[in-house]
Amino acid sequence: MAPSTVVVVLILAALVLAPLVREYGDLRRSFGLSRIASFATTGLVLPAFAVAAVMALPLTAHPKAQWVATVAMTLLVYSAATRAIVASASRPEMTPSRSTRG
């Protein structure tokens, strides 16, 4: 692989991973999810991308439109899945009790 290609791949990886790391931290801090739950929730970006890639297949003849649709659908599916998990974790019956009385 050419050095310029490696640089481009590293820049793209940083652009993808930086928001995911921030999302992981936000899930831990704001919603009190465990490390595993936060990692699993953040990991939903992979199935979201797979769903988006399949949904964009009809646009194969137009590669730019296909990638735009793939990115947009990935964001949409990932956001919907993450918000559903956060809403479920935020419900009062799911929150651990702070009471020490039995």
C-alpha positions in Angstrom: 0.0 0.0 0.0 1.3 3.4 -0.9 2.1 5.8 2.0 -0.5 8.3 0.7 -3.2 5.6 0.8 -2.2 4.7 4.4 -2.5 8.4 5.4 -6.0 8.6 3.8 -7.1 5.4 5.5 -5.9 6.7 8.9 -7.7 10.0 8.4 -10.9 8.3 7.5 -10.5 5.9 10.5 -10.0 8.9 12.8 -13.1 10.6 11.4 -15.2 7.5 12.1 -13.7 6.4 15.4 -13.5 9.8 17.1 -17.3 10.3 17.2 -17.8 6.7 18.3 -15.4 7.1 21.2 -17.2 10.3 22.2 -20.6 8.4 22.0 -19.2 5.6 24.1 -18.1 8.1 26.8 -21.5 9.9 26.6 -23.4 6.6 27.1 -21.3 5.8 30.2 -21.4 9.3 31.7 -24.9 10.5 30.8 -26.9 7.3 31.0 -24.9 5.1 33.4 -24.5 2.2 31.0 -21.8 -0.3 31.9 -18.6 -0.6 29.8 -20.0 -3.7 28.0 -23.4 -2.1 27.4 -21.8 1.1 26.1 -19.4 -0.8 23.8 -22.2 -3.0 22.5 -24.4 0.0 21.8 -21.6 1.8 20.1 -20.9 -1.4 18.1 -24.3 -1.2 16.5 -22.7 1.0 13.9 -21.5 -2.1 12.1 -25.0 -3.7 11.6 -26.3 -0.3 10.8 -23.7 0.0 8.1 -24.6 -3.4 6.8 -28.3 -2.6 6.6 -27.5 0.7 4.9 -25.2 -1.0 2.3 -28.0 -3.4 1.4 -30.6 -0.7 1.1 -28.3 1.3 -1.2 -27.7 -1.6 -3.6 -30.2 -0.3 -6.1 -28.0 2.7 -6.6 -25.0 0.7 -7.7 -25.0 2.4 -11.1 -24.4 5.7 -9.4 -21.5 5.2 -6.9 -21.5 8.7 -5.4 -25.3 8.5 -4.7 -24.8 4.9 -3.4 -22.2 6.1 -0.8 -24.3 9.2 0.2 -27.3 6.9 0.7 -25.2 4.4 2.6 -23.8 7.0 5.0 -27.2 8.7 5.5 -28.9 5.4 6.2 -26.1 4.3 8.5 -26.6 7.4 10.6 -30.4 7.0 10.6 -30.4 3.4 11.6 -27.6 3.8 14.2 -29.3 6.8 15.7 -32.7 5.1 15.9 -31.2 2.0 17.5 -29.1 4.0 20.0 -32.0 6.2 21.0 -34.2 3.2 21.6 -31.6 1.7 23.9 -31.0 5.0 25.7 -34.8 5.4 26.2 -35.1 1.9 27.6 -32.1 2.5 30.0 -33.6 5.8 31.1 -36.9 4.4 32.3 -37.3 4.5 36.1 -37.9 0.8 36.5 -34.6 0.0 34.7 -32.6 2.4 36.9 -31.0 0.7 39.9 -32.5 1.7 43.2 -30.3 3.9 45.5 -32.3 2.8 48.5 -30.5 0.7 51.1 -33.7 -0.4 52.8 -35.0 -3.9 51.8 
